[in-house]
Amino acid sequence: MPEASTGARTLGDLALEVRSKNAGPFWMTLEAFMPDARTYSIADALITPELISELYQVAPASLQIFRIPALHVVKVSFPRPIVQGSLHDRDMHAGQHHVPLASVLVGAREPGST
């Protein structure tokens, strides 16, 4: 929930859905589904290799970013930190990895904001 006093919003507040899922046993995908062109432009500008690298501790060179403006979707795929189903895998379906991305504050980063 955004903070009423500061007007701070997160990517998750703006999105229809931010989710994560497996893209095979060795890769995972993050997806941000935005409701319109304006919010898509915010997500498009916000989701960079540098941001994903910082949030998920992955090398920028290992990222694959798919920008789909006609659908208002940004998808990011990268190697899973732990192989799906291995002994130390605590999220078999990669269903909880979207939380750091959904929690990113976007208020000061919106195009046209001062």
Contacts in CASP RR format, 6 or more apart in sequence:
PFRMAT RR
TARGET T0000
AUTHOR 0000-0000-0000
METHOD contacts of the structure
MODEL  1
MPEASTGARTLGDLALEVRSKNAGPFWMTLEAFMPDARTYSIADALITPE
LISELYQVAPASLQIFRIPALHVVKVSFPRPIVQGSLHDRDMHAGQHHVP
LASVLVGAREPGST
1 13 0 8 1.000
2 8 0 8 1.000
2 9 0 8 1.000
2 10 0 8 1.000
2 13 0 8 1.000
7 107 0 8 1.000
8 105 0 8 1.000
8 107 0 8 1.000
9 105 0 8 1.000
9 106 0 8 1.000
9 107 0 8 1.000
10 102 0 8 1.000
10 103 0 8 1.000
10 104 0 8 1.000
10 105 0 8 1.000
10 106 0 8 1.000
11 18 0 8 1.000
11 32 0 8 1.000
11 42 0 8 1.000
11 43 0 8 1.000
11 46 0 8 1.000
11 101 0 8 1.000
11 102 0 8 1.000
11 103 0 8 1.000
11 104 0 8 1.000
11 106 0 8 1.000
12 18 0 8 1.000
12 32 0 8 1.000
12 102 0 8 1.000
12 103 0 8 1.000
13 106 0 8 1.000
14 34 0 8 1.000
14 35 0 8 1.000
14 39 0 8 1.000
14 42 0 8 1.000
14 43 0 8 1.000
14 106 0 8 1.000
15 32 0 8 1.000
15 33 0 8 1.000
15 34 0 8 1.000
15 35 0 8 1.000
15 39 0 8 1.000
15 43 0 8 1.000
15 102 0 8 1.000
16 33 0 8 1.000
16 34 0 8 1.000
16 35 0 8 1.000
17 31 0 8 1.000
17 32 0 8 1.000
17 33 0 8 1.000
18 30 0 8 1.000
18 31 0 8 1.000
18 32 0 8 1.000
18 33 0 8 1.000
18 98 0 8 1.000
18 101 0 8 1.000
18 102 0 8 1.000
19 30 0 8 1.000
19 31 0 8 1.000
19 33 0 8 1.000
19 95 0 8 1.000
19 98 0 8 1.000
20 28 0 8 1.000
20 29 0 8 1.000
20 30 0 8 1.000
20 31 0 8 1.000
20 94 0 8 1.000
20 95 0 8 1.000
20 96 0 8 1.000
20 97 0 8 1.000
20 98 0 8 1.000
20 101 0 8 1.000
21 28 0 8 1.000
21 29 0 8 1.000
21 31 0 8 1.000
21 93 0 8 1.000
21 94 0 8 1.000
21 95 0 8 1.000
22 28 0 8 1.000
22 29 0 8 1.000
22 80 0 8 1.000
22 84 0 8 1.000
22 93 0 8 1.000
22 94 0 8 1.000
23 29 0 8 1.000
23 77 0 8 1.000
24 84 0 8 1.000
25 80 0 8 1.000
25 83 0 8 1.000
25 84 0 8 1.000
25 85 0 8 1.000
26 79 0 8 1.000
26 80 0 8 1.000
26 83 0 8 1.000
26 84 0 8 1.000
27 77 0 8 1.000
27 78 0 8 1.000
27 79 0 8 1.000
27 80 0 8 1.000
28 77 0 8 1.000
28 78 0 8 1.000
28 79 0 8 1.000
28 80 0 8 1.000
28 94 0 8 1.000
28 97 0 8 1.000
29 75 0 8 1.000
29 76 0 8 1.000
29 77 0 8 1.000
29 94 0 8 1.000
30 52 0 8 1.000
30 75 0 8 1.000
30 76 0 8 1.000
30 77 0 8 1.000
30 97 0 8 1.000
30 98 0 8 1.000
30 101 0 8 1.000
31 73 0 8 1.000
31 74 0 8 1.000
31 75 0 8 1.000
31 76 0 8 1.000
31 98 0 8 1.000
32 43 0 8 1.000
32 47 0 8 1.000
32 73 0 8 1.000
32 74 0 8 1.000
32 75 0 8 1.000
32 101 0 8 1.000
33 71 0 8 1.000
33 72 0 8 1.000
33 73 0 8 1.000
34 40 0 8 1.000
34 42 0 8 1.000
34 43 0 8 1.000
34 72 0 8 1.000
34 73 0 8 1.000
34 74 0 8 1.000
35 72 0 8 1.000
36 72 0 8 1.000
37 69 0 8 1.000
37 72 0 8 1.000
39 72 0 8 1.000
40 69 0 8 1.000
40 72 0 8 1.000
40 73 0 8 1.000
40 74 0 8 1.000
41 111 0 8 1.000
42 106 0 8 1.000
42 109 0 8 1.000
42 110 0 8 1.000
42 111 0 8 1.000
43 74 0 8 1.000
44 67 0 8 1.000
44 69 0 8 1.000
44 74 0 8 1.000
45 109 0 8 1.000
45 111 0 8 1.000
46 104 0 8 1.000
46 106 0 8 1.000
46 109 0 8 1.000
47 65 0 8 1.000
47 74 0 8 1.000
47 76 0 8 1.000
47 101 0 8 1.000
49 60 0 8 1.000
49 63 0 8 1.000
49 65 0 8 1.000
50 60 0 8 1.000
51 104 0 8 1.000
52 58 0 8 1.000
52 60 0 8 1.000
52 63 0 8 1.000
52 65 0 8 1.000
52 76 0 8 1.000
52 78 0 8 1.000
52 101 0 8 1.000
53 59 0 8 1.000
53 60 0 8 1.000
53 63 0 8 1.000
55 100 0 8 1.000
55 101 0 8 1.000
55 104 0 8 1.000
56 78 0 8 1.000
56 81 0 8 1.000
56 97 0 8 1.000
56 100 0 8 1.000
57 81 0 8 1.000
58 78 0 8 1.000
58 79 0 8 1.000
58 81 0 8 1.000
62 78 0 8 1.000
62 79 0 8 1.000
63 76 0 8 1.000
63 77 0 8 1.000
63 78 0 8 1.000
64 76 0 8 1.000
64 77 0 8 1.000
64 78 0 8 1.000
65 74 0 8 1.000
65 75 0 8 1.000
65 76 0 8 1.000
66 73 0 8 1.000
66 74 0 8 1.000
66 75 0 8 1.000
66 76 0 8 1.000
66 77 0 8 1.000
67 74 0 8 1.000
68 74 0 8 1.000
68 75 0 8 1.000
76 101 0 8 1.000
80 94 0 8 1.000
82 88 0 8 1.000
82 89 0 8 1.000
83 89 0 8 1.000
84 92 0 8 1.000
84 94 0 8 1.000
85 92 0 8 1.000
91 97 0 8 1.000
107 113 0 8 1.000
END
